[in-house]
Amino acid sequence: MFNTELFQGKTLSDVFADIYKNTDAKRSQITTFITKLVTLIRTPEDATIIGPVIKEFLDVSVKNDEHIVRLAQIVQRLELVTAKGSSTGDLLSDEEKLQLLANINEEVEAVHRQVLEDEITNLKSNI
């Protein structure tokens, strides 16, 4: 199931790997940004300006981690559906499974993009 090609040259496994790599890269970037911002705090006034920016970065980091947890839940559900389908007869046709996987992938990517766009907009407005 995970090696089924969803679209040109991309399997579900590849898409999940891309999502994980992107999230992990964002986590590293956020950590770097926070570390740099903390070094800029020298006065209470600096803290009142930079603190909310750091909070936004931390919120993005938490949301990224939530996406990885959701991705793991999706994989578990897919495995469960596949196991049930193979032992009790197919619950979904292969075409329906592919469509479901494609829809899940689109939703995960859309949520991930929207969260990042929202956080970038928030950060820009705070700077």
N, C-alpha and C positions, 0 to 999 in steps of 0.2 A: 504494500500500500504506500509506503513512504518513498519508494523508488519509482512510482508512477509519474510520468512526465505531465506536469500541470500545464506548462506552456513551453515554448521553444527553449530547450536546453535546461529547464529548471524542474527538478523533482520537488516533491513536498519536503523531503529531507533537506534539499538545498535551500529552500525558502526558509525553513526553520533555522538552519545554520546562519543564513544571512541576517535574520531577525536577531538572533543571539549575538552575532558579531557586531552588528550596529548598536545594539543596546550596551554591549560591553565597551565599545569605543566611546559611546556617550558618557558612560560611567567614568572612564579615565579622563575625558575632557572636563567633566564636572569637577572631579577631584582636583585637577590641575587649576581650574579657575578659582575654586574655593581657596586653595592654598595660597594663590597669588593675592586674592582679595583680602585674606586675613592679614597678610603682611602689610597691607595699606592702612590698616586701622591703627591710628596713633593717638587719637583724641576721642572723647565721647561723641563729638559731632561726626567724626568719620564713621563711628559705629552706627549712628542713627541713619546714615546714608548707605553704608555698605551692608549692614545687617540684613535689611530686607532683600537685597540682591542675593546674599548667601542663602537666605531662607528659600528663595525661589529655586536656586540650584539644588538645594537639598530636596525640595518637593519634586523636581524633575527626576532626581535620582531614585526616590521612592517609587514614583510612577513607573520608571523603567524596570525596577525590580518587580513590580506588580505585573508588568507585561510578560516577564519571563515566567512567573508563576502561572499566569493564565495560559501561556503557551504550553507549559507542562500539563495543565489540566486538559487542554484540547487534545494533546497527544494521548493522554490516558483514556479519554472518552473514545477517541478513534480506535485505540487498541481494544477497548471493551466492545464496541460495536462490531469490530472485525471478528473478535472471538465469539461473540453471540451469533453473528451471521454464519460463521463456519460450523458451529455446533448445532444450531437450531434452524438452519436454512437461512438463506439470504434475507436480511431485513431490508436492505436497499440493493438496487441493481448497481453494477459497476459504474454505469453512467451517473446515477444519483450520488454515489459515493464521491466520484470525481467532482461533481458540481458542488457538493457539500464542502469538500476540501478547498475548492477554489473560493467559495464564499467565505469560509473561515479565514483563509489567507488574506483576502481583500479587506475583511473587517479588521484583522489584526494590524495590517499595514496602515489602514486609514486611521485607526485609533492612535497608533504610534506617531504617525505624521502630525495629526491634530494636536496631540499633547506637546510635541516638540515645537510646533508653530506657536501654540498658545504661550508656552514658556519663553520663547524667544521674544515674542511681542511684549510680554510682561517685563522681561529683563530690559528691553530697549526703553520702555516707558519709565523704568526706575533709574536709568542711567542719566 
